[in-house]
Amino acid sequence: MSGHTGSGPAAVEHPRGDGELPTADIGRLLLRCADRPGLVAAVSAFLAGAGANIVSLDQHATSQSGGTFMQRTIFHLPGLAAARDSLERDFAEQVAGTYEMDFRLTEAAKPKRVAIMASREDHCLLDLLWRNRRGEIDMSVAMVIANHPELAEQVRPFGVPFVHIPATRDIREHAEQRQLELLRGNVDLVVLARYMQIITASFLTEVGCPLINIHHSFLPAFIGAAPYRRARERGVKLVGATAHYVTADLDEGPIIEQDVVRVDHRHEVDDLVRLGADVER
């Protein structure tokens, strides 16, 4: 995905044992706050009091004391769609306010609206569009934005709007303003599918949603042009990719996922590039 680079949004889960539950009644609650006793009990008690059944719960504290607590809860609540707004309001008042939590409550039945940004390389972009069309990724692709026009014909069969916005260092500010006009308030997530432009801090502040990027595993060891050639010259034995959230620090955002494939001296540069593209997908 880019100079700032990620991976597509997760498909709707079907938590173990909930095969009979209507997707429309499945909710997700993500939260984070300073760690302290009673957090799990408070969240569980609130959901139980609202008539919800917790079907999956993951939690983590960054330290045994004084750390950050993070929790992801999937729950079943009959009539969730109608109750969502009041549930969110009550949670904010009764739990989040008390424990100074940042939280997000979403419905599994509502796929995320996603914008994909690309440049000239098509492997990540087309894989996302193909998997989405097959139902393997549960998202609604709102648009593809590219700083080069070459991918327009490849995107057309998927019925997704393609927007060409030239972007270079000299016109970056103007390009980002045009991109923001399309994205701000219109999408839940932006995926950088080998978008080969640096994303500025001001863009990240204004866009109003997370960005996910992916880059090859040779960063930071082989920065710049021809990383695969230089990696082969050094005799690397693993080719991989890292998916991460985009932050103002280039390619240093929180890691979402990583993968690798083993290579050896028999692989030429073209082989490394091909294998790297497979991992990035």
Residue pairs with C-beta under 8 A, 6 or more apart in sequence:
1 117
1 124
1 191
1 192
1 193
1 194
1 195
1 212
1 213
1 214
1 215
1 280
2 117
2 119
2 192
2 194
2 195
2 196
2 197
2 198
2 199
2 213
2 215
3 195
3 196
3 197
3 198
3 199
3 250
3 251
4 192
4 195
4 197
4 198
4 199
4 211
4 213
4 246
4 250
4 251
5 192
5 194
5 195
5 213
5 214
5 215
5 244
5 246
5 251
6 191
6 192
6 211
6 212
6 213
6 214
6 243
6 244
6 245
6 246
6 256
7 191
7 212
7 214
7 243
7 256
7 257
8 114
8 128
8 131
8 132
8 137
8 139
8 191
8 212
9 112
9 114
9 137
9 138
9 139
9 188
9 189
9 191
9 212
11 136
11 137
11 138
12 23
12 26
12 108
12 109
12 111
12 138
13 26
13 56
13 74
13 108
14 23
15 26
15 55
15 56
15 74
16 55
16 56
17 55
18 26
18 55
18 76
21 55
21 76
23 108
23 109
24 80
24 81
24 107
24 109
25 76
25 77
25 78
25 79
25 80
25 81
26 55
26 74
26 75
26 76
26 80
26 107
26 108
26 109
27 52
27 74
27 75
27 76
27 77
27 80
27 84
27 87
27 105
27 106
27 107
27 108
28 72
28 73
28 74
28 75
28 104
28 105
28 106
28 107
28 108
29 43
29 47
29 71
29 72
29 73
29 74
29 75
29 91
29 103
29 104
29 105
30 71
30 72
30 73
30 103
30 104
30 105
30 106
31 43
31 70
31 71
31 96
31 101
31 102
31 103
31 104
32 68
32 69
32 70
32 71
32 101
32 102
32 103
33 39
33 68
33 69
33 99
33 100
33 101
33 102
34 66
34 67
34 68
34 69
34 99
34 100
35 61
35 62
35 63
35 65
35 66
35 67
35 68
35 69
36 69
36 99
39 69
39 71
39 99
40 57
40 59
40 71
42 95
42 98
42 99
43 71
43 73
43 95
44 54
46 90
46 91
46 94
46 95
47 53
47 54
47 73
47 75
47 77
50 77
50 83
50 87
50 90
51 77
51 78
52 75
52 76
52 77
53 75
53 76
53 77
54 73
54 74
54 75
55 74
55 75
55 76
56 72
56 73
56 74
57 71
57 72
57 73
57 74
58 71
58 72
58 73
59 69
59 70
59 71
59 72
60 69
60 70
60 71
61 67
61 68
61 69
61 70
62 68
62 69
62 70
74 108
77 83
77 87
80 87
80 107
81 107
81 109
84 105
84 107
87 105
88 105
91 103
91 105
92 103
95 101
96 102
96 103
111 138
111 139
111 140
112 139
112 140
112 187
112 188
112 189
113 139
113 140
113 142
113 186
113 187
113 188
113 189
114 139
114 140
114 141
114 142
114 187
114 188
114 189
114 190
114 191
115 141
115 142
115 143
115 144
115 145
115 182
115 183
115 186
115 187
115 189
115 190
115 191
116 125
116 128
116 129
116 141
116 143
116 144
116 145
116 190
116 191
116 193
117 144
117 145
117 146
117 179
117 190
117 191
117 192
117 193
117 195
118 124
118 125
118 144
118 145
118 146
118 151
118 192
118 193
118 194
118 195
119 146
119 147
119 148
119 194
119 195
119 196
119 197
120 148
120 150
120 151
120 196
121 194
121 196
121 277
122 151
122 154
123 194
123 277
123 280
123 281
124 193
124 194
124 214
124 280
124 281
125 144
125 151
125 154
125 155
125 193
125 194
126 154
127 281
128 137
128 141
128 191
128 193
129 141
129 144
129 155
129 158
129 160
130 158
131 137
132 139
132 141
133 158
139 189
141 158
141 160
142 160
142 161
142 186
142 187
143 160
143 161
143 162
143 163
143 182
143 187
144 151
144 155
144 160
144 161
144 162
144 163
145 163
145 165
145 179
145 182
145 183
146 152
146 162
146 163
146 164
146 165
146 195
147 164
147 165
147 166
147 167
147 168
147 175
147 195
147 196
147 197
148 164
148 166
149 164
151 162
152 162
152 164
155 162
156 162
163 182
165 175
165 178
165 179
166 175
167 175
167 176
167 179
167 197
168 175
168 197
172 197
172 198
172 200
175 197
176 200
176 202
176 203
179 203
180 203
180 206
180 207
183 190
183 207
183 208
183 209
184 206
184 207
184 208
185 208
187 209
188 209
189 209
189 210
189 211
189 212
190 207
190 209
190 210
190 211
190 212
191 211
191 212
191 213
192 199
192 211
192 212
192 213
192 214
192 246
194 214
194 280
195 213
198 250
199 211
199 246
201 248
204 211
204 246
204 247
204 248
210 245
210 246
211 245
211 246
212 243
212 244
212 245
212 246
212 256
213 243
213 244
213 245
213 246
213 251
213 253
214 241
214 242
214 243
214 244
214 280
215 241
215 242
215 244
215 251
216 227
216 228
216 239
216 240
216 241
216 276
216 280
217 238
217 239
217 240
217 241
217 242
217 258
217 260
217 276
217 279
218 227
218 228
218 230
218 231
218 236
219 227
219 242
219 251
220 251
221 231
222 230
222 231
222 234
228 269
228 272
228 273
228 276
229 269
231 239
231 272
232 267
232 268
232 269
232 272
235 265
236 263
236 272
237 262
237 263
237 264
238 260
238 261
238 262
238 263
239 260
239 261
239 263
239 272
239 275
239 276
239 279
240 258
240 259
240 260
240 261
240 276
240 279
241 258
241 259
241 276
241 279
241 280
242 255
242 257
242 258
243 255
243 256
243 257
243 258
244 251
244 252
244 253
244 254
244 255
244 256
245 253
245 254
245 256
246 253
247 253
247 254
259 279
260 279
261 275
261 278
261 279
263 271
263 272
263 275
267 275
